[in-house]
């Protein structure tokens, strides 16, 4: 058989490429499963905790909830062993699988200790004063009367660094999340300082504002989670490490929620 010179390289390329594929068995080390906890404490409410454990990336899909752990809350009032109970928080779109039997409202240090088959995870938190929202200004876009922005004047607490978080939802707490960010007092110790938004709010809609006064540990945790979310699946992003305020055989956050809530209409 005669083969034209122009066809010969292409023919050889196909021939040799057939030998380039090879199945390789890769032995991956077993990954130790770590505890993962999420717990938020509010005044005059029961503590609810989400407890899970990590899975290897290549493990089969399963529900990683842990329902047989010992979860103990130590408070200025008493010690409370949480009971296992599944609970879906519709308002905050969160799921929990442990709940305390008593509400908490006293100042002081609260400690959470989780024990699952000898694996220990612990964290501390305390109630902070509610943030002080002195004034809310509404400014309208001169180019379009249909949109507005908000300017929040916050009175900072003197004598320490303070950390804040703003969440805004459209129409209700379960409505579209239209604004969410964290910030610090940025050197405005004890002063009145402004935080503003862009012109993005419809004059014909209601917005639910929640302004949080948060612990530094929660501020750093939220920023680390946000960085991890941005880098996930992005080969050009810097790897992100989750900063876990809870210590021991796993990761997690145990913090208080100290906030005020207002309904706004531009």
C-alpha positions as CSV (number, residue, x, y, z in Angstrom):
1,X,0.0,0.0,0.0
2,X,1.3,3.4,-1.0
3,X,1.0,6.2,1.6
4,X,1.4,9.8,0.5
5,X,4.1,11.7,2.5
6,X,1.6,14.3,3.8
7,X,-0.6,11.6,5.4
8,X,2.3,9.6,6.9
9,X,2.9,11.8,10.0
10,X,-0.8,11.9,10.8
11,X,-1.1,8.2,10.5
12,X,1.9,7.6,12.8
13,X,0.5,10.1,15.4
14,X,-2.8,8.1,15.6
15,X,-0.8,4.8,15.8
16,X,1.4,5.9,18.7
17,X,-1.3,7.7,20.6
18,X,-3.1,4.4,21.0
19,X,-0.3,3.4,23.4
20,X,-0.4,6.5,25.5
21,X,-3.4,5.6,27.8
22,X,-2.6,3.5,30.8
23,X,-4.7,2.7,33.9
24,X,-2.9,3.5,37.1
25,X,-4.0,2.4,40.6
26,X,-3.3,5.2,43.1
27,X,-3.1,4.2,46.7
28,X,-4.5,7.1,48.8
29,X,-3.9,7.2,52.5
30,X,-6.9,7.0,54.8
31,X,-8.0,10.4,55.9
32,X,-8.7,10.8,59.6
33,X,-12.3,12.0,60.2
34,X,-12.5,15.3,62.1
35,X,-15.4,16.8,64.0
36,X,-17.1,19.8,62.5
37,X,-19.4,21.9,64.7
38,X,-21.5,25.1,64.3
39,X,-23.1,26.6,67.4
40,X,-24.8,29.9,68.0
41,X,-26.0,31.2,71.3
42,X,-28.6,33.9,71.7
43,X,-30.0,35.5,74.8
44,X,-33.2,33.9,76.1
45,X,-33.0,31.1,73.6
46,X,-31.9,27.5,73.7
47,X,-28.5,26.6,72.2
48,X,-28.6,24.6,69.0
49,X,-25.6,22.8,67.6
50,X,-24.9,21.3,64.2
51,X,-22.4,18.4,64.6
52,X,-20.9,16.5,61.7
53,X,-17.6,14.9,60.7
54,X,-15.3,15.3,57.6
55,X,-15.2,12.9,54.7
56,X,-12.4,12.1,52.3
57,X,-12.9,13.9,48.9
58,X,-13.3,10.6,47.2
59,X,-15.6,8.9,49.7
60,X,-19.1,7.9,48.6
61,X,-21.8,10.4,49.3
62,X,-23.3,10.0,52.8
63,X,-24.9,12.1,55.5
64,X,-22.0,13.0,57.8
65,X,-24.2,14.0,60.8
66,X,-23.1,12.7,64.2
67,X,-26.0,11.9,66.5
68,X,-24.4,9.9,69.2
69,X,-22.0,12.4,70.8
70,X,-21.9,14.0,74.2
71,X,-22.4,17.8,73.9
72,X,-22.1,19.8,77.1
73,X,-22.7,23.5,77.6
74,X,-21.1,25.0,80.7
75,X,-22.5,28.4,81.6
76,X,-22.5,30.9,84.5
77,X,-25.8,29.3,85.5
78,X,-25.2,25.5,85.3
79,X,-24.0,22.7,83.1
80,X,-26.4,21.4,80.4
81,X,-26.1,18.2,78.4
82,X,-27.7,18.8,75.0
83,X,-30.2,16.3,73.7
84,X,-30.0,14.9,70.2
85,X,-32.9,16.5,68.2
86,X,-33.1,17.4,64.6
87,X,-34.2,21.0,64.0
88,X,-34.5,23.0,60.8
89,X,-34.2,26.8,61.3
90,X,-36.3,28.2,58.4
91,X,-35.5,31.8,59.4
92,X,-31.7,31.4,59.1
93,X,-31.8,28.4,56.6
94,X,-29.7,26.2,59.0
95,X,-30.0,22.7,60.2
96,X,-29.1,21.5,63.8
97,X,-29.0,18.1,65.4
98,X,-28.5,19.0,69.1
99,X,-30.5,21.4,71.4
100,X,-30.1,22.5,75.0
101,X,-32.8,22.3,77.5
102,X,-32.5,25.8,78.9
103,X,-32.2,29.3,77.6
104,X,-29.2,31.5,78.4
105,X,-29.1,35.2,79.3
106,X,-26.4,35.8,81.9
107,X,-23.1,37.5,81.2
108,X,-19.9,35.5,81.6
109,X,-18.0,32.8,79.8
110,X,-19.8,30.0,78.1
111,X,-18.0,26.8,77.3
112,X,-19.0,24.1,74.8
113,X,-17.4,20.6,74.9
114,X,-18.1,17.9,72.4
115,X,-17.0,14.3,72.9
116,X,-17.5,11.8,70.1
117,X,-15.9,8.4,70.6
118,X,-12.9,10.1,72.4
119,X,-12.6,12.9,69.9
120,X,-12.8,16.2,71.8
121,X,-13.7,19.6,70.4
122,X,-14.0,22.7,72.6
123,X,-14.8,26.4,72.4
124,X,-15.6,29.5,74.5
125,X,-17.8,32.5,73.9
126,X,-19.4,35.4,75.7
127,X,-22.3,37.8,75.2
128,X,-21.4,41.2,73.8
129,X,-23.6,44.3,74.1
130,X,-26.0,44.9,71.2
131,X,-24.6,47.3,68.6
132,X,-25.7,51.0,68.7
133,X,-27.2,52.3,65.5
134,X,-27.4,56.0,66.0
135,X,-28.9,57.2,62.7
136,X,-29.9,55.8,59.3
137,X,-29.7,58.1,56.3
138,X,-31.5,57.4,53.0
139,X,-29.9,59.0,49.9
140,X,-31.5,58.8,46.5
141,X,-29.8,58.4,43.1
142,X,-30.0,61.7,41.2
143,X,-29.8,59.8,37.9
144,X,-32.6,57.4,38.8
145,X,-35.4,58.2,41.4
146,X,-36.2,54.5,41.7
147,X,-33.0,53.5,43.6
148,X,-31.5,54.6,46.9
149,X,-28.7,53.8,49.3
150,X,-28.4,53.6,53.0
151,X,-25.8,55.3,55.3
152,X,-25.6,53.7,58.7
153,X,-24.1,55.7,61.6
154,X,-22.7,53.4,64.2
155,X,-21.7,54.4,67.7
156,X,-18.6,52.3,68.6
157,X,-17.8,50.9,72.0
158,X,-14.7,52.5,73.6
159,X,-11.7,50.7,75.0
160,X,-11.4,47.7,72.7
161,X,-11.4,46.7,69.0
162,X,-14.9,45.9,67.8
163,X,-16.2,43.8,64.9
164,X,-19.5,44.1,63.1
165,X,-21.6,42.3,60.5
166,X,-24.5,43.6,58.4
167,X,-27.1,41.3,56.7
168,X,-30.0,42.7,54.7
169,X,-32.9,40.6,53.3
170,X,-35.7,41.7,51.0
171,X,-39.2,41.7,52.4
172,X,-38.5,39.2,55.2
173,X,-35.7,37.3,57.0
174,X,-36.2,34.4,54.6
175,X,-36.2,36.7,51.5
176,X,-33.4,37.3,49.1
177,X,-30.1,38.2,50.7
178,X,-29.3,41.6,49.2
179,X,-26.4,42.6,51.4
180,X,-23.9,40.9,53.7
181,X,-20.4,41.9,54.8
182,X,-18.2,42.2,57.9
183,X,-16.1,45.2,59.1
184,X,-14.2,46.6,62.1
185,X,-14.4,49.9,63.9
186,X,-11.2,50.7,61.9
187,X,-9.6,52.9,64.6
188,X,-12.9,54.7,65.4
189,X,-12.6,53.7,69.0
190,X,-15.6,55.0,70.9
191,X,-16.6,57.3,68.0
192,X,-19.6,57.6,65.7
193,X,-18.7,56.4,62.2
194,X,-20.6,55.7,59.0
195,X,-21.0,52.6,56.8
196,X,-22.6,53.1,53.5
197,X,-24.1,51.0,50.6
198,X,-24.3,51.6,46.9
199,X,-27.4,52.8,45.1
200,X,-29.0,49.4,44.7
201,X,-32.2,49.4,46.7
202,X,-35.7,49.7,45.2
203,X,-37.9,52.5,46.7
204,X,-40.9,50.2,46.5
205,X,-39.6,47.4,48.6
206,X,-39.0,46.7,52.3
207,X,-35.7,45.5,53.6
208,X,-34.9,43.7,56.9
209,X,-31.6,45.0,58.4
210,X,-29.7,43.0,61.0
211,X,-26.6,44.7,62.5
212,X,-24.4,42.3,64.5
213,X,-21.8,43.1,67.1
214,X,-19.5,40.0,66.8
215,X,-16.5,38.5,68.5
216,X,-13.1,38.7,66.8
217,X,-13.0,34.9,66.5
218,X,-16.2,35.0,64.5
219,X,-15.0,37.8,62.3
220,X,-11.9,35.9,61.4
221,X,-13.9,32.7,60.9
222,X,-16.3,34.4,58.5
223,X,-13.5,36.0,56.5
224,X,-11.7,32.6,56.2
225,X,-14.9,30.9,55.1
226,X,-15.4,33.6,52.5
227,X,-11.9,33.2,51.2
228,X,-12.3,29.4,51.0
229,X,-15.5,29.8,49.1
230,X,-13.8,32.1,46.5
231,X,-10.9,29.8,46.0
232,X,-12.9,26.6,45.8
233,X,-12.6,25.3,42.2
234,X,-10.5,28.2,41.1
235,X,-7.0,27.0,40.1
236,X,-5.6,30.5,40.1
237,X,-6.7,31.4,43.6
238,X,-4.5,31.2,46.7
239,X,-5.3,28.2,48.9
240,X,-7.3,29.2,52.0
241,X,-7.0,27.7,55.5
242,X,-10.1,27.8,57.7
243,X,-9.4,29.5,61.0
244,X,-11.2,27.5,63.6
245,X,-12.0,29.2,66.9
246,X,-12.9,25.7,68.4
247,X,-9.9,23.6,69.3
248,X,-9.3,19.9,69.4
249,X,-10.0,17.0,67.1
250,X,-11.7,19.1,64.4
251,X,-13.0,22.5,63.4
252,X,-15.9,24.8,64.2
253,X,-17.4,27.9,65.6
254,X,-19.1,28.6,68.9
255,X,-20.2,32.2,69.3
256,X,-23.0,34.5,70.5
257,X,-25.3,36.4,68.2
258,X,-25.7,40.0,69.5
259,X,-27.7,42.1,67.0
260,X,-30.5,44.6,66.4
261,X,-33.1,44.3,63.7
262,X,-35.0,47.0,61.8
263,X,-37.3,47.1,58.8
264,X,-36.3,49.8,56.2
265,X,-38.1,51.2,53.3
266,X,-36.3,53.8,51.0
